[in-house]
Amino acid sequence: MSKLKETFLNPLMKGNPITVLVLGICSSLAVTVELKGALVMALSVTIVTGLSSLVCSLIRNTIPNRVRIIIQLVVVSLMVILVDQFLKAFEATYPIDKALSVYIGLIITNCIVMGRIEAFALGNKPFPSLVDGLASGLGYGAILIIVAFVRELLGSGTLFGIRIIPEAFYAAGYVNNGLVILPPFALILLGCIIWIHRSIDKDLQEK
């Protein structure tokens, strides 16, 4: 049980895919202008990573080593298609799927998904692999949501499209910061999060 707990907690902090392993940076720059899109992307990656790790772990002993990457891609592609079709199937989620455009499909190439399959799922039993995949997706998603929270609030004055900053502030001269919604600011913000994370966790600091 303690090993399973460590498997779940490690990707959230000490082994976070973005702040420690520096994976999935591209999508964290592209889909964090609004919280709604970031949340959907976070959930999508979590589901794909968890289910892909589970399936690959179930069939790990039957996969020839020379074609394992191809089989992994087929499994991940299937999961991405299922998630994408689910988003398209409902009126409430279709606009978000349309706004995210190609980024849902690009989960197939996300290093986090393939990385967890290679590093964990192919060498462990199904349930721990599912836990590892879900935790890796949650660790990735947590950073996405933090970045999106700051960018939408400061860049648009809203959260989930709801006005947060009072109109009185705008009347007094407050202006939304246009720089915040540009990709370079997302990179700067990620750098600050990585710095804070490594400042808190001394084990991550370079000797």
Secondary structure, 3 states (H helix, E strand, C coil): CHHHHHHHHHHHCCCCCCCCCCCCHHHHHHCCCCHHHHHHHHHHHHHHHHHHHHHHHHCHHHCCHHHHHHHHHHHHHHHHHHHHHHHHHCCCCHHHHHHHHHHCHHHHHCHHHHHHHHHCHHHCCHHHHHHHHHHHHHHHHHHHHHHHHHHHHHHHCEECCEECCCHHHHHCCCCCCHHHHCHHHHHHHHHHHHHHHHHHCHHHCCC
